Amino acid sequence: MNAWGEDERIHVDVMQANAPALFPRPDGSPVPEAGGLRLSRWSMDVNGGGRAGRVRQTWLSELRGDFPRIDERFTGQP
C-alpha cells in the first residue's frame, strides 16, 4: 500500500493475513479461513549494526479489509 524510509529503517504498510486463504498448502490440503486481511506495518533495519535485516511487524488496525489505496500524492511519505 505504501512504503517510506526514515533514518536507518524502511517502513512498509501492507494488508496481511495469517494464511493465504485462496491457495492450498504444499501438500494440497485446504487452508482454513484466514480471517480476513488487516493493515500491518513491516519495519526493517537497514543499517542497525548487528540488527541489519531485522523485521518488526505491527498490526495497525483490527478492521478487516483488502486492496486498500492511498491518495497517490502521499506515496512514499509516512
PAZAPA-4460 file (N, C-alpha, C; in steps of 0.05 Angstrom, whole numbers, plus 32768, in hexadecimal, padded with zeros to 4 digits):
% residues 78
    n_x    n_y    n_z   ca_x   ca_y   ca_z    c_x    c_y    c_z   seq   type   mol
   8010   7FE8   8000   8000   8000   8000   8011   8019   8000     1      M     A
   8026   8019   8011   8038   8030   8012   8052   8028   8020     2      N     A
   8067   8036   8019   8081   8031   8026   8091   804C   8027     3      A     A
   80A2   804E   803B   80B3   8066   803D   80CB   805F   804E     4      W     A
   80E1   806F   804B   80F9   806C   805B   80F9   8081   8071     5      G     A
   8105   807A   8087   8107   808C   809E   8120   8084   80AE     6      E     A
   8134   8096   80AF   814D   8090   80BC   8159   8076   80B0     7      D     A
   815D   8062   80C1   8168   8049   80B7   8153   8033   80B5     8      E     A
   813B   803B   80B0   8124   8028   80AD   8115   802C   8094     9      R     A
   8109   8016   808A   80F5   8018   8075   80DB   800D   8081    10      I     A
   80C6   801C   807C   80AB   8014   8086   809A   800E   806E    11      H     A
   808B   7FF8   8070   8079   7FF0   805B   805E   7FE9   8067    12      V     A
   8049   7FF7   805E   802E   7FF2   8067   8021   7FDF   8053    13      D     A
   8017   7FC8   805D   800C   7FB3   804C   7FF2   7FA8   8059    14      V     A
   7FE2   7F9B   8049   7FCC   7F8B   8053   7FD7   7F6E   8057    15      M     A
   7FD3   7F63   806F   7FE0   7F4A   8076   7FCB   7F37   8081    16      Q     A
   7FCC   7F1E   807A   7FBB   7F09   8084   7FCC   7EF4   8093    17      A     A
   7FC0   7EE4   80A3   7FCF   7ECF   80B1   7FD7   7EB8   809E    18      N     A
   7FC7   7EB5   8089   7FCD   7EA0   8075   7FC0   7EA8   805B    19      A     A
   7FCB   7EA0   8044   7FC0   7EA6   802A   7FA7   7E95   8025    20      P     A
   7F8F   7EA0   802A   7F77   7E90   8029   7F70   7E86   800D    21      A     A
   7F7A   7E92   7FF9   7F72   7E8A   7FDE   7F84   7E74   7FD2    22      L     A
   7F99   7E6D   7FE0   7FAC   7E59   7FD6   7FAE   7E41   7FE9    23      F     A
   7FB0   7E29   7FDF   7FB4   7E12   7FF1   7FD0   7E10   7FFC    24      P     A
   7FD4   7E00   8011   7FEE   7DFB   801C   7FFE   7DEB   8008    25      R     A
   8019   7DE9   800C   8029   7DDA   7FF9   8020   7DBD   7FF5    26      P     A
   8014   7DB1   800A   800B   7D95   8008   7FF0   7D93   7FFB    27      D     A
   7FE4   7DA9   7FF3   7FCA   7DA9   7FE5   7FB2   7DAD   7FF8    28      G     A
   7FB6   7DAC   8012   7FA0   7DB0   8024   7F97   7DCD   8025    29      S     A
   7F7D   7DD1   8029   7F73   7DED   8029   7F7C   7DFC   8042    30      P     A
   7F7F   7E16   8040   7F85   7E28   8056   7F6B   7E31   8062    31      V     A
   7F69   7E2F   807D   7F50   7E39   808A   7F4D   7E57   8084    32      P     A
   7F36   7E61   8088   7F30   7E7E   8084   7F45   7E8E   8093    33      E     A
   7F52   7EA1   8084   7F68   7EB1   8090   7F5E   7EC7   80A2    34      A     A
   7F44   7ECC   80A2   7F39   7EE1   80B3   7F3A   7EFC   80A8    35      G     A
   7F40   7EFF   808F   7F41   7F19   8082   7F5C   7F27   8086    36      G     A
   7F60   7F3B   8075   7F79   7F4A   8076   7F77   7F61   8089    37      L     A
   7F8D   7F67   8096   7F8F   7F7E   80A9   7FA7   7F8F   80A1    38      R     A
   7FA5   7FA9   80A6   7FBB   7FBB   80A0   7FD2   7FB7   80B3    39      L     A
   7FE9   7FB4   80A8   8001   7FAE   80B7   8019   7FBF   80AD    40      S     A
   802B   7FC4   80BF   8044   7FD3   80B7   805C   7FC1   80BC    41      R     A
   806C   7FBE   80A7   8085   7FB0   80A9   809B   7FC5   80AB    42      W     A
   80AC   7FC4   80C0   80C2   7FD7   80C3   80DC   7FC7   80C2    43      S     A
   80EE   7FCF   80B0   8107   7FC1   80AC   811F   7FD3   80B1    44      M     A
   8131   7FC9   80C2   814A   7FD7   80C7   815D   7FD1   80AF    45      D     A
   8168   7FE6   80A3   817A   7FE2   808D   8197   7FE8   8094    46      V     A
   819C   7FF6   80AA   81B7   7FFB   80B3   81B9   7FFA   80D1    47      N     A
   81AD   7FE6   80DD   81AB   7FE5   80FA   81C1   7FD6   8108    48      G     A
   81DA   7FDA   8100   81EF   7FCB   810C   81EB   7FAD   8108    49      G     A
   81E9   7F9E   811D   81E5   7F81   811B   81C8   7F7A   8115    50      G     A
   81B6   7F8E   8114   819A   7F89   8110   8191   7F8D   80F3    51      R     A
   81A3   7F93   80E1   819C   7F98   80C5   818B   7F81   80BA    52      A     A
   8176   7F88   80AC   8165   7F73   80A1   814E   7F6A   80B3    53      G     A
   814F   7F73   80CC   813A   7F6B   80DF   811F   7F78   80D8    54      R     A
   810A   7F69   80D9   80EF   7F74   80D2   80DD   7F72   80EB    55      V     A
   80CF   7F89   80F0   80BC   7F8A   8106   80A0   7F8E   80F9    56      R     A
   808D   7F7E   8101   8072   7F80   80F6   805F   7F8B   810C    57      Q     A
   804E   7F9E   8105   803B   7FAB   8117   8020   7FAC   810A    58      T     A
   800B   7FA3   8118   7FF0   7FA6   810E   7FE8   7FC3   8112    59      W     A
   7FDD   7FCF   80FD   7FD4   7FEB   80FF   7FB6   7FEE   8104    60      L     A
   7FA7   7FD9   80FE   7F8A   7FDA   8101   7F7E   7FBE   8104    61      S     A
   7F69   7FBC   8112   7F5A   7FA3   8115   7F45   7FA0   80FF    62      E     A
   7F3F   7FB6   80F1   7F2B   7FB5   80DC   7F35   7FA3   80C5    63      L     A
   7F23   7F93   80BA   7F29   7F82   80A3   7F25   7F91   8089    64      R     A
   7F35   7F8A   8075   7F32   7F97   805B   7F43   7F8A   8047    65      G     A
   7F45   7F96   802F   7F57   7F8C   801A   7F5A   7FA2   8005    66      D     A
   7F70   7FA1   7FF7   7F76   7FB3   7FE1   7F73   7FD0   7FE8    67      F     A
   7F80   7FD9   7FFD   7F7E   7FF6   8004   7F8D   8007   7FF1    68      P     A
   7F87   8021   7FF2   7F94   8034   7FE0   7F97   804E   7FF0    69      R     A
   7FAD   805C   7FEA   7FB2   8076   7FF6   7FB1   808B   7FE0    70      I     A
   7FAE   80A3   7FE8   7FB0   80BA   7FD6   7FCC   80BA   7FCA    71      D     A
   7FCF   80B7   7FB0   7FE9   80B4   7FA4   7FFB   80CC   7FA8    72      E     A
   7FF1   80E3   7FAF   8002   80FA   7FB5   8013   80F5   7FCE    73      R     A
   800C   80E1   7FDE   801A   80DC   7FF7   802B   80C2   7FF5    74      F     A
   802D   80B6   7FDE   803D   809E   7FDA   805A   80A3   7FE3    75      T     A
   8065   8091   7FF3   8080   8093   7FFC   8084   80A4   8015    76      G     A
   806E   80AE   8020   806F   80BF   8038   8063   80AF   8050    77      Q     A
   806C   80B6   8068   805F   80A8   807F   8042   80AE   8082    78      P     A
***
